[in-house]
Amino acid sequence: MPLSVGVIGTGWVGASVAISVLHAGFASELLLADMRHELAEGEAMDLSHGAPFYTTAGVRAVDVDAMLDTDAVVIAAGRGGKPGESRLDLLRDNADTIRKLAEQFRGYRGLFVVVTNPVDVLTYVAAKSSDLPCERIIGTGTMLDTARLRQVLGHSLRVDPHSVHAQVVGEHGDSEVVLWSSAHVGGTPLREWAGWSPDREAPIATEVRTAAYEIIKRKGATNHAIGLCTAAVLRSVLRDQHQVLTVSRVHPALNGVALSLPTVVGAGGATTVLEPEMSADEKAALNKSAEVLDAAYKSISG
Ligand SMILES: NC(=O)c1ccc[n+]([C@@H]2O[C@H](COP(=O)([O-])OP(=O)(O)OC[C@H]3O[C@@H](n4cnc5c(N)ncnc54)[C@H](O)[C@@H]3O)[C@@H](O)[C@H]2O)c1
């Protein structure tokens, strides 16, 4: 079945999302839009020239209106973080951009994926402004943090990250929570792994939490890993894979806050939210994260 994907915002992140989607091979049509139309055109031309190396897909630069009939649309529009700036500092500028874009997608039949930061608050803004069911508005949330955690743990234990089952939940940002108590490596609880000691946990959590700042300091943006995460969300939806991913969505049971929990992602969107095992400290930290996000949203909705 031909599937079409739109990407709005073709800066660092949008361009990486685009190439990851093409490599993943599930889209037959990739539409790109940017307020700097020439940038989207340039990316479309450049990506088209790689056609002999990926599964056939047409790539075109279009206006946002031309994306209203796509199967999924990714929002990577807005500005990126600056050195020393927290993700919540981006809030006001990017909320305005997402609100206006989401309003254009009222009645949309596809899946809406938010990448722009602060991604959790903007997932909430998109859900509210588009009026779409909350399972069809997915933020990439802590998927990137979870990927970073699995990579760092795999590297430090000398195990392939695919065999590391560990998750980051809550806010994609400073209040995020690593679920150490349920982390497993090949079926063995991490805390029972030979040579593991709890004093390794805080430095790894800090490394994961501050990874973006370290990358931005060096190259000005983060883009490749988030491009791969976004393509994984799209593939799970468009191929109805039912992967469990730590994506962000609005949680009616959590006062309507959008944050990440392990969630089954398939054709219906981010549907079944799992309740992972958590220690009392982790539960308290997750509640704190929800409060931080609620306050962030309230700071712009007054
Ligand atoms: N969720 C995550 O894990 C994650 C990871 C990395 C980056 N990000 C976020 O992704 C966003 C994009 O980052 P970037 O580095 O690509 O920034 P960028 O500045 O390189 O690109 C953003 C693009 O959006 C375009 N744009 C702005 N407003 C627009 C609008 N209304 N319509 C169409 N296009 C518009 C700009 O012209 C620009 O090309 C940032 O908010 C960044 O913080 C999120």
The ligand as an ORCA input file, in Angstrom:
! r2SCAN-3c Opt
* xyz 0 1
  N      12.540     15.753     20.562
  C      13.843     15.546     20.467
  O      14.366     14.556     21.008
  C      14.654     16.525     19.683
  C      15.993     16.257     19.343
  C      16.692     17.207     18.620
  C      16.092     18.417     18.272
  N      14.801     18.637     18.613
  C      14.105     19.883     18.282
  O      13.755     19.902     16.905
  C      13.509     21.258     16.511
  C      14.240     21.557     15.207
  O      15.632     21.571     15.453
  P      16.662     21.874     14.263
  O      18.017     21.719     14.845
  O      16.281     21.112     13.043
  O      16.376     23.429     14.012
  P      16.638     24.209     12.649
  O      16.623     25.641     12.998
  O      17.834     23.655     11.934
  O      15.367     23.847     11.747
  C      14.086     24.271     12.039
  C      13.417     24.586     10.729
  O      12.042     24.891     10.989
  C      11.672     25.869     10.023
  N      10.454     26.519     10.481
  C      10.295     27.359     11.548
  N       8.994     27.696     11.651
  C       8.337     27.088     10.646
  C       6.985     27.035     10.221
  N       6.039     27.705     10.885
  N       6.657     26.281      9.137
  C       7.609     25.605      8.458
  N       8.914     25.594      8.813
  C       9.255     26.322      9.898
  C      12.877     26.785      9.931
  O      12.879     27.540      8.721
  C      14.031     25.786      9.986
  O      14.456     25.361      8.710
  C      14.011     22.105     17.688
  O      12.917     22.497     18.480
  C      14.906     21.156     18.464
  O      15.041     21.514     19.827
  C      14.077     17.718     19.288
*
